[in-house]
Amino acid sequence: MITRTRLAAGACALLAALAAGMAFPVGASAGEPTGEDAPKVDLVLDVSGSMRTRDIDGGTRMAAAKQAFNEVLDATPEEVQLGIRTLGADYPGDDRKTGCKDTAQLYPVGPLDRTEAKTAVATLAPTGWTPIGPALLKAADDLDGGDGSKRIVLISDGEDTCAPLDPCEVAREIAAKGIGLTIDTLGLVPNTKMRQQLSCIAEATGGTYTSVEHTDELTDKVNQLVDRAADPVVTPVATEGADACAKAPTLKSGLYTDREEFGRQRWYRVDVEPGQELRASVSVGADRAVNPSYGVLLRAVTVHGREIVRGEAAGDGRTDVLSTGLRYPKAESDEDDAAAEAVCLQVTNSFSVASGVKTTPGLPLELTVDVVDGPGDSDDVAAFGLGRGWWLLGLLVLVGFVAGLLWGWLSRWRFAIWRTN
């Protein structure tokens, strides 16, 4: 009896597994990147005089950075092209103008020779100033070219000493170029001012900021960021929206990036054929200090200005990214040669800048456009939003019915055995 019970339970489990396998077939994801350019990473290391300070696990900050770099170089994936740039490594003097030009490419971005890179890192000694802004500009040039992912990992123990070239503004300018470059920052034993500056740099390009106080933390985080560069990414295409629908660029399905000034609007056009559905979403990032209570509006309108559909969202300052989206299905046409409809997408924001904060360049904007085949049959239209989920629901009902029959038969059999005994 016990053996038959286990067989029945196993049959139920097998049916459930088969149903799950049929319901979730393996397939390629939409929007999966197809570019073959190698990912690039530029490690930018602060080698200013303050890196002599002995406050990381009993050793100097420079010693911790060297140890972390050696371990990172050993673990760098083969497909990643890696380079190393320094700031404050060569000029020991007091001339500020000269010190603020002190950034150099220690190891060029390209296929990694671990021995050569480690030898170059071993020669470093804390020396001069902290020209973060100039170093970021040069690092962006180091990564120029190609469509693969590009990432700068900045490691510093202090704020920039070369104002008025604000490194946060430099990061915004880099992001505004639309070259798909991300800057991640790591602060060694940070203070409040440095934390704010490094956070601002990272947020301007969609990167991350991490404070580090131990050598193993530094090693783990840099390794994580280098590995992340090797992950497949979809790089947004830089575009420039217009101030009116008539002047707007026509976009195909894809991911786009733009900049939008405070309180302004951007227009884009999308051609939608009869029987197709337009799906669009927009995200606007607050990459600098903004006032609370803001919103983002995405509208689809005809070329004559009639609103078709809209999506809107509001924020209160607790998040630095606000997103919304919309869907517009265009009905089938009885005419075989029916023309596509030009749909205008309008993006409007109600962000307002905090006192003393620059308004240029505009806020980073990411727009997703997807034009797909719309529902063609009445039964598709009446799918109540489940789409192909009805297949899964039907399979689950079938599995439940078969499992119920097996359980009922098993119960009756056990009852019959009990009466016989």
C-alpha positions in Angstrom: 0.0 0.0 0.0 2.8 2.4 0.9 4.5 1.6 -2.4 1.4 2.4 -4.4 0.9 5.6 -2.4 4.4 6.8 -3.4 3.8 5.9 -7.0 0.6 7.9 -7.1 2.4 10.9 -5.5 5.2 10.6 -7.9 2.8 10.6 -10.8 1.3 13.8 -9.6 4.7 15.4 -9.2 5.7 14.3 -12.7 2.6 15.8 -14.2 3.2 19.0 -12.4 6.8 19.1 -13.6 5.7 18.4 -17.2 3.1 21.2 -17.0 5.7 23.6 -15.7 8.1 22.7 -18.4 5.5 23.2 -21.1 4.3 26.5 -19.6 7.8 28.1 -19.4 9.7 27.2 -22.5 13.2 28.5 -22.8 13.6 31.3 -25.4 15.5 34.4 -26.2 14.6 37.6 -24.4 13.3 40.5 -26.4 15.8 43.4 -26.6 18.7 41.0 -26.0 22.0 42.8 -27.0 23.6 41.5 -30.2 26.8 43.6 -30.3 30.1 41.9 -30.2 32.3 44.7 -29.0 34.3 43.8 -25.8 33.3 45.5 -22.6 35.7 48.2 -21.4 36.7 49.2 -17.8 39.0 52.0 -16.8 40.1 51.9 -13.1 40.9 55.4 -12.0 43.0 55.5 -8.8 43.7 58.5 -6.6 47.4 58.6 -5.8 47.4 61.9 -4.0 49.5 62.6 -0.9 46.6 61.7 1.5 46.8 58.0 0.3 49.8 57.7 2.7 47.4 57.8 5.7 47.5 54.6 7.7 43.9 53.8 8.7 42.9 50.8 6.6 43.5 47.5 8.5 46.7 48.9 10.0 48.3 49.8 6.7 48.2 52.8 4.3 45.3 53.5 1.9 47.8 53.1 -0.9 48.8 49.6 0.3 45.1 48.6 0.5 44.5 49.8 -3.1 47.5 48.0 -4.5 46.5 44.7 -2.8 42.9 45.1 -4.1 44.2 45.9 -7.6 46.4 42.8 -7.7 43.5 40.5 -6.7 41.2 42.2 -9.2 43.7 41.8 -12.0 43.9 38.1 -11.3 40.1 37.8 -11.4 39.3 40.0 -14.4 37.3 38.0 -17.0 39.2 37.4 -20.3 36.6 39.2 -22.4 37.0 42.5 -20.5 39.4 45.1 -21.8 40.8 46.8 -18.8 42.9 49.9 -18.3 44.3 51.9 -15.3 44.5 55.7 -15.0 46.0 57.6 -12.1 45.4 61.1 -10.7 47.9 62.9 -8.5 50.7 60.3 -9.1 53.4 62.4 -10.6 53.6 66.1 -9.5 54.7 66.6 -5.9 54.9 70.4 -6.0 52.6 73.2 -4.7 51.7 74.8 -8.1 47.9 74.3 -8.3 47.7 74.8 -12.0 50.3 72.0 -12.7 48.9 69.8 -10.0 45.4 69.9 -11.5 46.8 68.5 -14.8 48.4 65.5 -13.0 46.5 62.5 -14.5 48.1 59.8 -16.6 47.2 56.5 -18.3 49.2 53.9 -16.3 48.0 51.0 -18.4 46.1 51.4 -21.6 42.5 50.0 -22.0 42.8 46.8 -24.0 43.5 43.1 -23.6 44.9 42.5 -20.1 48.6 41.5 -19.5 48.3 40.8 -15.8 52.1 40.8 -15.2 52.6 44.1 -16.9 49.6 45.7 -15.2 50.7 44.5 -11.7 54.2 45.8 -12.3 52.8 49.2 -13.2 50.7 49.3 -10.1 53.6 48.3 -7.9 55.5 51.5 -8.9 52.9 53.9 -7.6 53.6 56.1 -4.6 51.3 58.8 -3.0 52.4 62.1 -4.4 50.2 65.1 -5.3 46.9 66.7 -5.8 43.4 65.3 -6.4 42.2 66.3 -9.9 39.1 64.1 -10.2 37.4 66.2 -12.8 40.3 66.2 -15.3 40.9 62.5 -14.7 37.3 61.7 -15.5 37.5 63.6 -18.8 40.6 61.7 -19.8 39.1 58.4 -18.7 36.1 59.0 -20.9 38.6 59.5 -23.8 40.3 56.2 -22.8 37.0 54.4 -23.4 36.1 56.1 -26.6 34.9 53.9 -29.5 32.9 50.7 -29.8 29.4 49.8 -28.8 30.2 47.5 -25.9 29.6 48.5 -22.3 31.9 51.2 -20.8 32.6 51.6 -17.1 34.8 53.9 -15.1 35.6 52.8 -11.5 36.9 55.7 -9.5 38.7 55.1 -6.2 39.5 58.1 -4.1 40.1 59.1 -0.5 39.2 62.8 -0.8 37.2 65.4 -2.6 38.5 67.1 -5.7 41.0 69.9 -5.1 40.8 71.5 -8.6 37.6 73.6 -8.5 36.0 75.4 -10.3 36.0 72.3 -12.6 33.3 70.5 -10.6 33.7 66.7 -11.1 29.9 66.3 -10.7 29.3 68.7 -13.6 31.9 66.7 -15.6 30.0 63.5 -15.0 26.8 65.1 -16.2 28.5 66.3 -19.3 29.8 62.8 -20.0 26.3 61.4 -19.5 24.9 64.0 -21.8 27.0 62.8 -24.6 24.9 59.6 -24.7 27.9 57.2 -25.1 26.5 54.7 -22.6 29.3 55.2 -20.0 28.7 54.5 -16.4 30.9 55.8 -13.5 31.0 53.9 -10.2 32.8 55.5 -7.3 34.4 54.1 -4.1 35.3 56.3 -1.2 38.1 55.2 1.1 37.3 56.2 4.7 34.9 58.9 3.5 33.9 62.1 5.1 30.6 63.9 4.5 31.8 66.2 1.7 33.6 63.5 -0.2 30.6 61.2 0.1 28.3 63.8 -1.4 30.7 64.5 -4.3 31.3 60.9 -5.1 27.6 60.1 -4.8 26.8 62.9 -7.2 29.3 61.7 -9.8 27.9 58.2 -9.7 24.2 59.2 -9.8 24.9 61.5 -12.8 25.7 58.4 -15.0 23.5 55.8 -13.4 26.4 54.3 -11.4 26.8 53.4 -7.8 28.7 54.8 -4.8 30.2 52.7 -2.1 32.1 53.7 1.1 35.0 51.4 1.9 36.9 51.0 5.2 38.6 47.6 4.8 40.8 46.0 2.1 38.6 43.0 1.5 35.6 45.3 1.0 37.6 47.2 -1.7 38.6 44.1 -3.4 35.1 42.6 -3.4 33.5 45.7 -4.7 35.9 46.4 -7.5 35.7 42.7 -8.6 31.9 43.0 -8.6 32.0 46.1 -10.8 34.5 44.6 -13.3 32.3 41.5 -13.5 29.3 43.6 -14.0 30.9 45.2 -17.1 31.1 41.8 -18.7 27.3 41.2 -18.3 25.3 41.8 -21.6 23.8 45.2 -21.7 21.6 47.2 -24.1 23.2 50.5 -24.8 20.7 53.4 -25.2 20.9 55.3 -28.5 21.4 59.0 -28.1 18.7 61.1 -29.6 17.5 64.7 -29.4 13.8 65.4 -29.0 12.3 68.5 -30.4 10.2 71.3 -28.8 7.2 70.5 -31.1 5.7 67.4 -32.7 6.3 68.7 -36.3 10.1 68.9 -35.7 10.4 65.6 -33.7 12.7 62.8 -34.7 11.0 59.5 -35.9 12.0 56.6 -33.7 11.9 52.9 -34.2 11.5 50.2 -31.5 14.5 50.5 -29.1 16.0 52.2 -26.1 16.9 55.9 -26.3 18.6 58.5 -24.1 18.2 62.2 -24.1 18.4 65.3 -21.8 15.4 67.4 -20.8 15.6 70.8 -19.2 13.7 71.6 -16.0 10.0 72.2 -16.6 10.4 71.7 -20.4 9.0 69.2 -22.8 10.5 66.9 -25.5 8.7 65.5 -28.5 9.3 62.3 -30.5 7.4 60.6 -33.3 6.6 56.9 -33.9 4.9 55.3 -36.9 2.2 52.8 -36.0 0.8 50.5 -38.7 -2.8 49.3 -38.5 -3.0 46.2 -36.3 0.1 47.2 -34.3 0.4 48.3 -30.7 2.7 51.1 -29.4 4.2 50.6 -26.0 6.3 53.3 -24.6 7.8 54.2 -21.2 10.0 57.0 -20.0 12.3 57.4 -16.9 13.7 60.8 -15.8 16.5 60.9 -13.2 17.2 63.6 -10.7 20.9 63.6 -11.0 21.3 66.7 -8.7 19.5 68.3 -5.8 15.9 69.0 -6.8 12.9 70.3 -4.8 10.3 67.7 -3.6 6.9 67.2 -5.2 7.6 66.6 -8.9 6.1 64.6 -11.7 6.6 63.1 -15.2 3.9 63.0 -17.9 4.1 60.9 -21.1 1.4 61.6 -23.7 0.6 60.0 -27.1 -1.2 62.5 -29.3 -2.1 62.7 -33.0 -0.2 65.1 -35.3 -3.1 67.4 -34.9 -2.8 67.6 -31.2 -5.6 65.3 -30.1 -4.6 63.2 -27.0 -4.8 59.5 -27.5 -3.6 58.1 -24.2 -1.4 59.3 -21.3 0.7 58.0 -18.4 1.8 60.0 -15.5 3.6 59.6 -12.2 4.5 61.8 -9.2 7.3 61.8 -6.7 8.0 63.3 -3.3 11.8 63.4 -3.3 12.4 60.0 -1.8 13.6 58.5 -5.1 15.9 59.9 -7.7 14.2 58.2 -10.7 10.6 58.6 -11.8 9.0 56.4 -14.5 5.7 56.1 -16.4 4.4 54.4 -19.5 1.5 54.0 -21.9 0.0 51.6 -24.5 -1.8 52.4 -27.7 -3.3 49.6 -29.9 -4.2 50.7 -33.4 -7.2 48.9 -34.9 -6.9 46.8 -38.1 -7.9 48.5 -41.4 -10.0 47.1 -44.1 -7.7 48.6 -46.7 -4.6 46.6 -47.6 -2.5 49.6 -48.3 -3.6 51.7 -45.3 -0.9 54.2 -44.3 0.8 54.1 -40.9 -0.3 56.6 -38.3 2.3 59.1 -37.0 2.0 59.2 -33.2 3.7 62.0 -31.3 5.1 61.2 -27.9 5.4 64.1 -25.5 7.5 64.0 -22.4 7.0 66.7 -19.8 8.5 67.1 -16.3 7.7 69.3 -13.3 11.0 69.0 -11.6 12.3 72.3 -10.1 16.0 72.9 -9.3 17.1 73.6 -5.7 18.7 76.9 -4.9 22.2 77.4 -6.2 22.2 74.2 -8.4 23.0 74.4 -12.1 20.2 73.6 -14.6 22.5 72.6 -17.4 22.8 70.0 -18.9 19.2 68.9 -18.5 17.9 65.9 -16.6 18.8 62.5 -18.0 15.9 60.9 -19.8 15.6 57.3 -21.0 12.8 56.4 -23.4 11.8 52.9 -24.4 9.7 52.4 -27.6 8.3 49.1 -28.7 5.9 48.6 -31.6 4.5 45.1 -31.7 1.7 43.2 -33.4 -1.6 44.0 -31.7 -4.4 41.5 -30.9 -5.9 40.4 -34.1 -8.8 38.1 -33.1 -11.8 38.6 -30.9 -10.7 35.9 -28.5 -7.3 37.7 -28.1 -9.1 40.9 -27.3 -11.2 39.1 -24.7 -8.1 37.6 -23.0 -8.6 40.0 -20.0 -5.0 40.9 -20.0 -3.8 37.3 -19.5 -2.6 36.7 -23.1 -0.8 33.4 -23.3 -1.4 33.0 -19.5 -4.6 31.2 -20.5 -2.5 28.3 -21.7 -0.8 28.1 -18.3 -4.2 28.4 -16.5 -5.6 25.6 -18.7 -2.6 23.3 -17.9 -2.9 23.9 -14.2 -6.7 23.1 -14.3 -5.8 19.9 -16.2 -3.1 18.9 -13.8 -5.4 19.6 -10.8 -8.2 17.5 -12.4 -5.9 14.5 -13.0 -4.3 14.8 -9.6 -7.9 14.9 -8.1 -8.8 11.7 -9.9 -5.7 9.9 -8.8 -6.2 11.0 -5.2 -9.8 9.9 -5.3 -8.9 6.5 -6.7 -6.2 6.1 -4.1 -8.6 7.0 -1.3 -11.2 4.6 -2.4 -8.6 1.8 -2.7 -7.3 2.4 0.8 -10.9 2.4 2.1 -11.6 -0.9 0.4 -8.5 -2.4 1.9 -9.5 -1.2 5.3 -13.0 -2.7 5.0 -11.5 -6.0 3.8 -9.1 -6.2 6.8 
